[in-house]
Amino acid sequence: MSLNRVLHYRFRLVCCCAGAIAVFFSLAANVLAQEAIGATDPAATSAPSPQSGVEMASSSPTLNPAVDSNLNPTTDLRNEVTAEPRRFQYGVKVTMRGVYDDNINLSQTARVSDYYFTIEPVLTLGLGDILGHEDNYIRLDYAPSLFLFADHSENDAVQHLIHLEGQHRFARLTLTLGEEIAILDGTDLQTLSDANSPGSHPNLDVSGRTRFQTYNTRIGASYDLTGKTFLSSGVDSLVTEYNSANLFSSQMFSGNLFVNYRYSEKIVIGVGGTGGVDSVDNPNPDQTFEQANVRASYQATGKIAFNFSGGVEFRQFENNSRSEYISPVFELSATYQPFDGTSVTLAGSRRTFNSGVLAGQDFAGTTITASLRQRLLQRFYVGVSGGYQNSDYFSTVSGVAANRQDNYYFIEPTLDFSITRFWTVGGYYLHRRNDSSFQSFSFDDNQVGIRTGLTF
């Protein structure tokens, strides 16, 4: 990567942080002001959120298309923070894991096994309605992770996840901000939502141990036109920066605009479009794309929720390096809670990504994941999650033969026990396998881990 691009990324990060700090203090001041004067405008607090349902099905970039959003109550810090909007909220969670991994580098030909130990604290700070998201709020989560290997200390690593989000509601206008920074050193993609499934989302494109950073930014707005129709728009950015000169970094910027209609209290539908630019390290061509999208959300009861966004993407390449690429895109999520203590989730997506390891190639990633969690005897939590991902590579330059295709599977049963409301212990087994048409990217891996969590 050139020095100019490195400086550009650093400048962008400083600008994002400065903007986030400014928004933080602005939202904090508004939250404190509202609490100081008492009740707010009933129309602003009792009306359904303009983004209800539809926001979850947006077409914005995500680091990991298949995130398990159904976190275990015994290990999810967010359930330790009260749902009652207050002036200031905080939470601290520390998870420690001991893991045996029979393929720490995700290699097909040079398998290396080892034991490793992790310390994974999470600090949450917030103002306002940080759980319900029906009113103004600002929330910051910081999650560093320390990895210590028994026999291969060269793989010891420290990772950082930083997530900032906020919302401010006016009479008709709602503004949102989200920023997630991941500083990673290992084999996996990570977000804060991966707390209960560490290792289930490997970086399949690179399929090996590497250092990289991702910067995922979203700014959104929603405006009520009438009681049933509203406009929603967003500006998104996803930067992936690899530390190795042999890998290709990229940055993507996009914007979208939707017209949405509340058919009923349970159903919201929308139509709109997305457009953006995608810049990739040389010798890869830069790209532009447009999407025609539809959205729908369905909140059948308090037990069932469904969100979907889908459409068609048209992608062009710099200097007409190849013909236009047309592909379907979608995102979906569904949750079902038939009983207290029982939850089922389903998530899926199809998106286009730049390859960080193969020159002149992108890939379409299609992912589906499902999970089931059940509380037993008030203190035991049994769960199982699994998923599948297909990566279908295509050339971005005429004359490049792109014939790589990957099929990845994972399954992970878990068992946790709540000793007290502040202390949990548990264990898990993770099996994951990638079958690639390029043998060097194939692997299979097994992990057995025990964990304990303390909440302060």
N, C-alpha and C positions, 0 to 999 in steps of 0.2 A: 504494500500500500504506500502511495506517495506521501511525502511530508505534508503537502497541502491538504490532502484528504484527512490525515490524522488531525491536523490543526482545525479543519472544518468540523470534525466530530467533537473535538474538545470544546470548540466555540459553541456548537449546538447544545452540548450538555450543560455548559455554563448558562446559556440563555434559558434552557428548560428549567434548570434549578432556580434561576433568578425569577422566572415567571411563576413557578410553583410556589416560591416563598411569598411573592406578592399576592397571589391568589389565596394562599393560606391565611395571611393576615387579614385580607379583605373579607373572606368568608368567616373567619373567627370573629371579626368585629361585628358583622351582621348577626351571627348567632348570639353573641353576648348582648347585642342591642335588643334583639327580639326577646330574650329572656328577661332583660331589665324592664321592658315595658309590659310584660305579661303576655296575654293572648295575642295571636296574630290574626290576620284576615281569615275568616272561616273559609272563604272560597279558595284560599291558597293552601289550606291545610286539610280540608276534607275532600277535595276533588281527587280523583284518581291521578296518579302520576302520568304526565303526558307520554313518558317513555315506557310505561308498564308493558312488559312482555316484548315489545318490539325491539327495545334496546338490546336485549339478550341475543336476538337473532340478527344482529347487524353484520355487515360484511367487512368490518374493519379488520386489520391484520392482527393475528395472534401468534405468539411464539409457538404455542403448542395447540393444534386444533382439537385435540382430544383430552380435555381436562376433566378430571373427576370432581364435580362440584358438590357431591354429597359427602361432606367431611364428617368423620366420626365425632360424636359429641364428647367423647373422652379425650380426644386429642386436638380438637379444633379450638384455637384460642378465641375465635370470634364468639363462641357460645359462653365464654367466661366473662365477656364484656356485656354489661346489662343492655337489654333492648330498650330500656326507658331513656329517651333523649335527655341528656344532662349537659351542664355547662362544660365539664371536662371528664373524659373517661380514659382509662389506661388499663393495660393488661400485660403481664409478662408470663411467657410459657417457655420452659426449657425441656427439650427432648434429647435423650441420650440413647444411642443405638450401638449394639455390638453385632457385627455382621460377618458371616463367612460367604465369600464370593468365589466361585470356581473359575471365573473368567473376567478378571478385573479390567482388562484392556479391550474386551469385546473383540477378540481376535479368533479367527478360524484356525490358523496354523500354528500360532505360538501362544497357547493357552497358559495363563499364569493365575494361580489361585492364591488367596491371602485372606487374613482376617483384618478387619479394620473397625475403628471406633469413631463415632461422631458425637459432637456436641452441637445442638441446633437450637439456640434461643430465638424467640420471636418477641419483639417489643411492639406494642400497639399504643398509639396516642390518638385521641380524637376529640372533636367538639361537635355537639349536636346529635342528629339522628343517624349514627354511623351504621346501624343495622337495618332499620326499616327503610331508609333512603326515601321517605315520604316528605321530609322537610330538609332544611339546610343542614349541611354537615361538612366536616373536613376530617380526613383520616390518614394517618401515616403508619405503615408497617415496615419494620426493619428486621431482616432475618439473616444474620451471618451463620455460616456453617464451617466447622472445623473437622477435617478428615485426617485420621492418623492410621497408617498402615503398619502392621506388625513386622513384615519382612521386606517390604518395598517402600522404604521411607521416601524415595524419590517421587512417589506419588502423593505424599502428604499435600494437602491443599486447604486453602481458605476461600470460601465462596460468599457472595453477598447478594441478597435480594432486597430491593427497596421498592415499595409500592406506595404511591400517593394518589388519593382520589378525593374529590369534593363536589358539592352541588349547592347551587343557590337558586331559589325559586322566587320569582316575581309574580305579579298577578296573572300574567299569561305566558311569560317567558321562563324557561328553566335552562340554566347553564350548568354544564358538567365538565370536569377535568379529570384525567387519569394519566399517570405516568408510572411505568414499571421498568426498573433497571435491574438487569441480571449480570453479575460478574462471575463467570463460571470457569472452572478448571476441572475437567473430568470427561466423562463419556455421555452425560445426559443433558437434555433440556430440562430446565427447572422454572417453575413459578411457585408462588405462595400456595396455590391450590394443589400442589403435588405433595403436601405434607404427609398424607396418608399412603401415598404410593411412590415412595422414592425409588427411582430407577426404572419405573415402568414406561418412561418416555425417553428412550435413548436418541441421540443425534444420529439418526440412521444414515443421513447423507454422508457424513464424515466417517461414521462407524469406527471410532477410536478415541483415544484420550487426547484432548486439545484444550487450549485456552481461548476463550472468546467472550464477547460481551454483546448484550442486546439492549436496545433502548426503544421502548414501545410507548408511544404517546397518543392520547386521544383527547380532543376537545369537541364537545357536543353542545347542541342547542335544540330546544323544542319550543314551538310557539303555538298556542291554542288559537285557532281561527274561529271555531264555534264550539258548542258543547260536545260535538261529536267528531269534528275534524281538526287535525293539527299537522303542522309541518315539523319535520325533524331533519337535522343536518349534522354532519360531523367532519372533522379534519383529522386524519390519522397519519402516523409516521412509524415505521419500523426500520431500525438500523441494526444490522448484524455485522460485527467487527471481529475478525479473526486475528490473533496475534502472530500467526505463521504467514510467512511470505509465500508459502506454497498453496494457501487457501484463498478463496475469493470472498471479499466482504461486499456488502450491498446495502443500499438504503432505498426505501420505498415511501412515497408520499401520496396520499389519496384524499379525495373529498367525496361526500355523498349528499344527496337531497332526496327526501321522501315526503309524499303526501299520504297521511294516515287517516283511517276512519274507524271510530269506535262503533262497531255494529251493535254491540250490547255491552253490558258490564263484564261479560266473560270473553268476548271476541274482539280483537283489534286486527285490522288488515292494512297493508300499505303497499304502494308502488313507488318506484324511484329508480335512480341510477347512480353509478359510482364511476369516477375517473381518476387516473393517477399516473405517476411516472415512477420508473424503477431503474435505478442506477447501479451498475455492477462493475467491479474491478475489471480492468483490461486483462485479457483480450476479449472479454465478453461484451456484446453490444448492449447499450442502454435500451429501455423498453417503455412503451406507453400502453395503457389498457383502459377499456371502458366495460362497464357491466350494466345490464338491464336486470333489475331485481324486483321480486315481490316478497312481502313479509306477512307473517300471520302469527298471532299468539292466542292461546286458548287457556283460560283459567276455569276449568270445569267446576271444580269445588275447591275447598281448602286442601284437598288431598291430591289433586291432579293438576299439573301445569304442562303446557306444551308450547314451544317456540320454534319457528322455522323461518329461514331466509334462503332464497334460492334464485338462480337466474343463469344467464349466459355471459361469459367473458370473451371479449375480443382483444387480442394482444398483438401489438405491432413492434417491430424491431428496427433499431437504428440502421440507417443506410440500406434499408430493405434487405438485410442480411439473410432473411428467409421470408416466406409468405406469412400472411396473418394466421395466428393460431387461435382457434375457437374452441372453448371448453365449457362444460357446465360447472357451476360453483354452487355450494350450499353450506349451510350450517343449521343444525337442529339440536334441541335439547328437550328432554322430557323428564319429569319427576312424578313419582307416585308414592304416596304415604298412606297405605290402607289402614294401618293401625298405629297407635302410639308406640314408638320404638322400632318401627319397620319402615324402611325407605328403599326405593328402587329408582335408579337413574339411568338414563340413556343419552348419549351424545354422539354426534357425527358431524363430519365436515368434508368438503372437497375444495382445495385451494391450489393455486400455482405458487411455487417457490423457486428461488434461484439456487442452483447447486453451488455449494462452497468448495467442492473438490474436483468437479469435472468441468473443464473449460468448454464454453459454448453450449451449455446445456441448462435447462430448467427441468422441473418435474412437477407433475400433478399429484398431490398427496390426498388420498381418500382414507378417512379414518372413521372407525366406529368403536365405541367403548360402552360398557354396561357395568353396573355395580349393584350389589344387594347388601344391605346392612340390617342386622336384627339385634335388638336388645333382649337378653334373657336374664330372668331372675334379678332384674333391676341393676345388676352390677357387671354382667358379662355382655360384651359386644362382639358378635360374630359377623364377619363380612367376607365377601368374595368379589373381585373385580376382574375384568378381562377385556381384551380389545384386539383389534386387527387394523393394520395400516398397509395400504398399497401405494408404492411410489413408482410412478410411470414416467420415465425420462424422455424428453424430446429435445431436438437440436434447436438452437437459436441462431445458428450460422449454417448456411447451405454448404453441403459437403461433409459436415460432421455426422458421423454415424452414432446415433444415440439409441442404444438397444439395452440399456440397463433397466431392470425391473426388480423391485424388492417387495417381498411379502413378509410382514412382521406380525407376530402373535405374542400375547402375554396373558398370564393368569396369575392371580395373587390372592390366596386366602389369608385371612387375618383373624386374630383373637386377642381381645383386650379385656382387662379387668380393672374396674374402678375400686381401688382400695378405700380412698376417701374422695371427696369432691375436689381435692387438690392434687391427688397422686394416683396415677394409673400405671399399669404394667401390661405388657403384651408381647406378641410375637407375630411373625409373618413368614411366608414362603413365596418367593417370586421366581417364576420360570418365564424366560423370554427367548424368542428365537427369530432370526431373520434369514429368510431364504432369498438370496440375490442371484441374478443371472451372472453377476460378476463375483466369482468365488471369494475374492479378497474382502468383500463386504458382508459375507455371510457369517453368522455366529450363532451360538446358543449359550445361554448363561443361566445359572441357578444361584439364588441367594437365600440364605436362612438367617433371619435376624430376630433379636430380642430388643425390646425398647421399654423405656420408662419415661413418663412425663410428669413434670411438676408445674403447677400453676400458682402464681403469686398474685 
